[in-house]
């Protein structure tokens, strides 16, 4: 008797398996299709958002880096990338610092109102961004944080902190506190125990949360629409939105493709960090 034989499945079970596979494939294609379309269209030699007949026939003269050159030669696009990087890096630093401190405080399970504090911290992940953006605009308008990058950094930090808190709490949950107690017994002050013992152990979680905060900031457009009315402060998503409304140009496709490449690199980094975190545990 072959112990490795496949278990018997009725025709109904086989039918459900096939239906499930078809549904999964359809959903996957639905999610990936926009990406698969944008990338080749960004190499279109013609100023159109559709595939030309020459492109479909793979003619060499139908493919061009014209729109990438247009992207890098346009000061508005370059300024938007610069603004996005400034906001993203500042947001990442603030979110990582505040989120890590909050997570270390929340790991005390006997902390009064711990559940309530967690609800407030995680609220930006649940509340629709359009609602938060409208409220943020009215508050920031009163204190002069509209139409400058500082206001957007503050708003994006509020969005990024929950990601850091979640990832750091996940790292802290598997942390053996005997290491910290050993450091304290050896006479190390609390700040040195944190820097030499705690921080290295939770660093994968901190870095993963920081990457998520950066992706969220770099990708966000709703707050930018509310807070940044002046073109000199446009971020890349805000500039793309403006380009779609005011001047349709395939340079937007080139920007989107570069954005996709950056996202893939960051996703790869996230995978590396997850493996490292598992190895540390």
Secondary structure in CASP SS format (residue, H / E / C, confidence):
PFRMAT SS
TARGET T0000
AUTHOR 0000-0000-0000
METHOD secondary structure of the structure
MODEL  1
X C 1.00
X C 1.00
X C 1.00
X C 1.00
X C 1.00
X C 1.00
X C 1.00
X C 1.00
X C 1.00
X C 1.00
X H 1.00
X H 1.00
X H 1.00
X H 1.00
X H 1.00
X H 1.00
X H 1.00
X H 1.00
X H 1.00
X H 1.00
X H 1.00
X H 1.00
X H 1.00
X H 1.00
X H 1.00
X H 1.00
X H 1.00
X H 1.00
X H 1.00
X H 1.00
X H 1.00
X H 1.00
X H 1.00
X H 1.00
X H 1.00
X H 1.00
X H 1.00
X H 1.00
X H 1.00
X H 1.00
X H 1.00
X C 1.00
X C 1.00
X E 1.00
X C 1.00
X C 1.00
X C 1.00
X C 1.00
X C 1.00
X C 1.00
X C 1.00
X C 1.00
X H 1.00
X H 1.00
X H 1.00
X H 1.00
X C 1.00
X C 1.00
X C 1.00
X H 1.00
X H 1.00
X H 1.00
X E 1.00
X C 1.00
X C 1.00
X H 1.00
X H 1.00
X H 1.00
X H 1.00
X H 1.00
X H 1.00
X H 1.00
X H 1.00
X C 1.00
X H 1.00
X H 1.00
X H 1.00
X H 1.00
X H 1.00
X H 1.00
X H 1.00
X H 1.00
X H 1.00
X H 1.00
X H 1.00
X H 1.00
X H 1.00
X H 1.00
X H 1.00
X H 1.00
X H 1.00
X H 1.00
X H 1.00
X H 1.00
X H 1.00
X H 1.00
X H 1.00
X H 1.00
X H 1.00
X H 1.00
X H 1.00
X H 1.00
X H 1.00
X H 1.00
X H 1.00
X H 1.00
X C 1.00
X C 1.00
X C 1.00
X C 1.00
X C 1.00
X C 1.00
X C 1.00
X H 1.00
X H 1.00
X H 1.00
X H 1.00
X H 1.00
X H 1.00
X H 1.00
X H 1.00
X H 1.00
X H 1.00
X H 1.00
X H 1.00
X H 1.00
X C 1.00
X C 1.00
X H 1.00
X H 1.00
X H 1.00
X H 1.00
X H 1.00
X H 1.00
X H 1.00
X H 1.00
X H 1.00
X H 1.00
X H 1.00
X H 1.00
X H 1.00
X H 1.00
X H 1.00
X C 1.00
X C 1.00
X C 1.00
X C 1.00
X C 1.00
X H 1.00
X H 1.00
X H 1.00
X H 1.00
X H 1.00
X H 1.00
X H 1.00
X H 1.00
X H 1.00
X H 1.00
X H 1.00
X H 1.00
X H 1.00
X H 1.00
X H 1.00
X H 1.00
X H 1.00
X H 1.00
X H 1.00
X H 1.00
X H 1.00
X H 1.00
X H 1.00
X H 1.00
X H 1.00
X C 1.00
X C 1.00
X C 1.00
X C 1.00
X H 1.00
X H 1.00
X H 1.00
X H 1.00
X H 1.00
X H 1.00
X H 1.00
X H 1.00
X C 1.00
X C 1.00
X C 1.00
X C 1.00
X H 1.00
X H 1.00
X H 1.00
X H 1.00
X H 1.00
X H 1.00
X H 1.00
X H 1.00
X H 1.00
X H 1.00
X H 1.00
X H 1.00
X H 1.00
X H 1.00
X H 1.00
X H 1.00
X H 1.00
X H 1.00
X H 1.00
X H 1.00
X H 1.00
X H 1.00
X H 1.00
X H 1.00
X H 1.00
X H 1.00
X H 1.00
X H 1.00
X H 1.00
X H 1.00
X C 1.00
X C 1.00
X H 1.00
X H 1.00
X H 1.00
X H 1.00
X H 1.00
X H 1.00
X C 1.00
X C 1.00
X C 1.00
X H 1.00
X H 1.00
X H 1.00
X C 1.00
X C 1.00
X H 1.00
X H 1.00
X H 1.00
X H 1.00
X H 1.00
X H 1.00
X H 1.00
X H 1.00
X H 1.00
X H 1.00
X H 1.00
X C 1.00
X C 1.00
X C 1.00
X C 1.00
X H 1.00
X H 1.00
X H 1.00
X H 1.00
X H 1.00
X H 1.00
X H 1.00
X H 1.00
X H 1.00
X H 1.00
X H 1.00
X H 1.00
X H 1.00
X H 1.00
X H 1.00
X H 1.00
X H 1.00
X H 1.00
X H 1.00
X H 1.00
X H 1.00
X H 1.00
X H 1.00
X H 1.00
X H 1.00
X H 1.00
X H 1.00
X H 1.00
X H 1.00
X H 1.00
X C 1.00
END
